[in-house]
């Protein structure tokens, strides 16, 4: 019913939409960094520990955004929707 | 296909490419760039470890440069693992240390012009499965079968399927996280070099520091940290 170009175009749009998932981790990492900054302001002595905890949490929070990227990559390169 | 102009992976070299193929029976088996890069990294690490062994055999009281570097690495790994795992650390030093060094060098290898092997799901998934096997083994060893079943039926018995899915999601999320992070870095660098090739001089070095070194180091740390946390969880506090 649909030709190949149409499906590929729709896949590209879907890939673009999937990458919107990046908003979530962006917000999450921002919140983590903000709270870390507040914590350093309250207790400057614990700067090293706070930084490493923040980085670990941010790296884990990043995962959901990367799942969006993975879906986009699958749509663009593996092309699962093509018959 | 017209739609493939932007996607022409030959120009932007971030896809896995086959080097040569051979047949086992009727199946075509490809040797890809991942295999080649893995081989290079393994050879590098082997040479390094042989040199390290030789240096540490004739270790002196006042360490030289190379001995200093080795001692620093080992001390750092020991401290990291002991901080998280406490008294269980000695049993898992070898596994986590090996994991850390291998993933670290793999992630950084983008700097050497290789395609990082960890940007291939076929490399990270076995790492995740190994960790999963370690977790499950320790669970059965320390909590016994009764404890494991009790843990699966935690709040209520009909929670069992959700707990099972949660358990099996561990290796998948671990490996996907590492894979996608390294892959995203590889894609960004390939886009910079592929699409901006006319002006890509000197300044991509800054991006390399972030995408290859910083991101790679953080993801290595996260992978090892999560492995240690899960294993400590499985052992429990007896």
Interface residues (C-beta under 8 A of the other chain):
Chain A: X4 X5 X8 X9 X12 X55 X56 X59 X60 X62 X63 X66 X67 X69 X70 X73 X76 X77
Chain B: X1 X2 X3 X7 X9 X15 X173 X176 X177 X180 X181 X183 X184 X187 X218 X219 X221 X222 X225 X226
